[in-house]
C-alpha cells in the first residue's frame, strides 16, 4: 500500500496569504515567522485574533505530522485554545511550537507568538491533535 507524501515546506494557499515561513521544522520543535500587518487588521486597527489562532494551529500541526509521518499517519487538530495577550499592529511575528506530550494516539503542543523588537508575548496557544492513518 503506498501513502501520499506531503511536503510540509510547500505552502498551501492559506500559508502563502499569511506568508508563513518555517526556519526549523522537526518532530518536537517548529520555529518560524508569520506576516502581521494592515492586511490582517480588524476594523479597529490591530491584528485579528484569527491570525494568531491560524498560526498556532499551523505550527503545531506541522510538528505533529513530522512526528508521525514515518508511521504512515497524519495529525489532525482536536482542540485549539488560544490566548490573546497584547495587541499588535505591524511586523512579522516569531512563532515557536513545542511538543508537550506525544503519545501513540494523541499529541499536545504549546505555541508562543512573540512580536518583533521587544520580543513580548502577543499570543500563546495549546493544540491537542489526534494521530490518524494517512489517506492513500
N, C-alpha and C positions, 0 to 999 in steps of 0.2 A: 504494500500500500504506500503510495507516495503522498507526501504532505506538501502543501503550498509553502514556499519560502517567502517570508515577509522581510523586506529591507527596512529596518527601523530608522535608518538615516534618510530614506527617501520620503520627503514631506507629502502629506495629504494636502488637499486644497485648504482645509482649515489651518493646518500648520503653516502654509505659505502666507495666508492672510495675516496671521498673528506673528509671522516672522520668528517662529520657534527655531532655535539653534541649539544643538547638543554639543557640549565641549567634552564631556565624559559620559560614557554610556556603558554601564555594567549591570550585573545581576543583583547588586545590593546598593549601588550608588549611581545616581544620574545627576549631572550638572549641566547647566546651560543658561540661556537667556531668552527673553521674550520681549517683543516690542510693546511699548505702552506710551501712547501719545494721544493727540486730539482725535485721531480716528477711532479711539477706543473709549471716548468720554461718554458719561451720562449727560443728560441735558444740563446738569449743574456744574460741569467743567472739571470733573475728576474721573479717573479711570473707572470703568464699570466693573462691579464685582464679578461679573461673568467671565471676564478676562482671567482673574485670579483662579476661579474655580476650574476653568478650562486648562490653565497651565498646571494646576495641581493634579488634575486627572490625567493629563497627557504625560507628565514626567513620571508619575507613579506607575501608570500602566506600562510605559515603555520599559522601565526597570523590571517590573514584574514579569513581562513577557520574556525579557532577556533571561530571567531566572528559570523559566520552564520550557523554553523553546526546544532545547535538546531532548526533552521528553515527549515531543510532539504535541505540546499544549500551548494554549493562549491563556492570558489572564484577563478577566472581564470585571469591571467595576461593580461592586455591590452597594457600597456607600461612599459618599464623598462629603466630608464635613469640613467646611472652610470658614475660618475666622478672618474677618477683615479688621485689621488693626490700626491702620492710619491711611489717610488719603494720599494719592499720588497723581501728578498731572502729566509729567513728561520725562522720558528717559528709559532706556532698556532696563529691565529688571533681571536680577540674578536669581535663578531658581535652583534649589538643591533638594533632591528627593533621596531619602534614606530608608532602607528596609528596616522595619522594627521586628517583624516576625515573618518567616517564610516556611509554611508547612506544606504538606502533601496536597491539601485541598484548598487552603486559603493563604493569603498574604496580607500583611498590614504595612503600609508605608506612611511616612511623615514627610511633608514637603514644606519648605520655607521659601518665601519670596522676599528678597531684600531690594531696596531701592539704591540707585547709584549715588555716589557722593558720600553720604553719611552712613550708608550700609544698614540703616534701620529696617527692622522687620515690618513689611507692609501687610503681608497676609501669611497665614500658615494653614495647613490642612492635613487631614488624615484620610487615606483611602484604603478601604478593605476591598480585596479582589478575590474572585473565585478562579481557581485553576481548572480549565476545561480542555477537552480534546480539541485540537485544531481541526477545522473543516478540511476535507480532502480537496 
